[in-house]
Amino acid sequence: MTTRLCLGARLSDIGLFISKPGIDVMTAGDIDLLFSTGFKAFQFVQSGMLAVPSSKELTMTVPDLGYKPMIMSFPKVTSFSANFFQISWTRYNSNTSITIHCETNGISTDGTVTYVVLRLPVG
């Protein structure tokens, strides 16, 4: 039976690794892994919670990674109606300056947005 899951040391890395069926996780290359904590998409660079002003836009500063990083943002919902929507978008002013727009209708929020900056370039 093939070992497909490793939590701990694997080759020169430490983390969680899951290989494709039939592939030994201990010798698999990245192409044969279904999941690895070493994959950039799963690495958080920065996270936090920010107050959303009445303009519905806020600008934040992120570390300079040499590229525009992927941002995920979510308003903190306290209640919502049957007919609701949320519109969020991100504008990159530079590699380190990002504006988040968060608009809701039919959703009550506490006026904050939780965000995560991922070590993954956009574009």
N, C-alpha and C positions, 0 to 999 in steps of 0.2 A: 504494500500500500504506500502511496506517495504522500509525503508530508506537504501539506498545502498552506499551513498557518504557522507563523512565527511571531511571537511577541518577545522581543529581546534582541540579542546579537545575531546578525546575519551578515556574512561576508565582512565588510568593513563598516557596516551601519548598525545602529540600534534603533528599534522602533517596532511597528506592527506591519506585517507583510502577509499578503494573501496571493497565492499563485493561481494560474488557470488550471482547470482540471487536467490531471495527468502530468503536471510539471512539478518537480520538487522545488519548493520555495527556497530551500537553502542554496541551490545552485542556479536558480532562474535569473535571467537578465530582466531589466526593467520592462521590456516589451512583453514578457510572459507573466507579469504581475497584474492582478486585477486591482490591487490596492497597496499603497506604500505610504507611510507617513513622511517619506522623503520626497514624494511628488510635490512640486511647487504649489499646485492647486490647493493643497491642504495646509499650507503654512500661513499662519496669521502674522502680519507685520505689526498691526495696530488694531485695537478695538476700543469701543467706549460708547458712551451715551451723551448726546448733545441736546440742548433745548432748541426747539424749532421756533423762530421768531414769527410774528404775524405776517411777514412777507413770504413765508413758507420756504425761504431759501436760507441756507447757512453755508459759509465757506470754512473749510478746515485745512490744516496743514498736515501732510504725511511725510514720512522719511523719504529722502531721495534715493530711489532704487535704480535710477538711470532709465526708467521707463514709466509710463502711466499704469499704475496698478489697478486691478479689479477691485471694485467697491460693492459691498452689499449693505443695504440699509433698510430698516423696518421701523415704522412708528409703533410706539407702545399703545396697543388698543385696549381700551377699558370697556367698551361696549359697541355694538353695531346693529343696524337695522337690516331688514330683509333685502333692501335694495341699496347696496353700498359699493363704493369703488375707492381704490387708492391709486394715485399716480405718483410715481417716483422716477426721477431721472438724475443723472450725474453729468456735470460739465467739468471738463479738465481745463483749468486755466493754465496749468503747467504740470510738470512731473510731481510737484510737491503741493500745489494749491488746487483744491477740488471743491466745487460747489454742489451741494445736494439740494434738490427741490423735492418737497414732500407735500402732496395735496391729498386730502381725503374728503369724501362726501358720504354722509350716513354712518360715519365711524366717529366714535368719541375716543380721543386719545388723552394722555396726560401731558401732551406738549413736548414729548421727547422722541428722539429717534436713536435707535441702537444701530451701530455701524461696525463693519469689519473690513479691514484692508488686507487683501490677499497678496501673496508673493506670486502674482500671475499677471503678465502684461496683457493689456487690452489692445485690440486693433490688429 
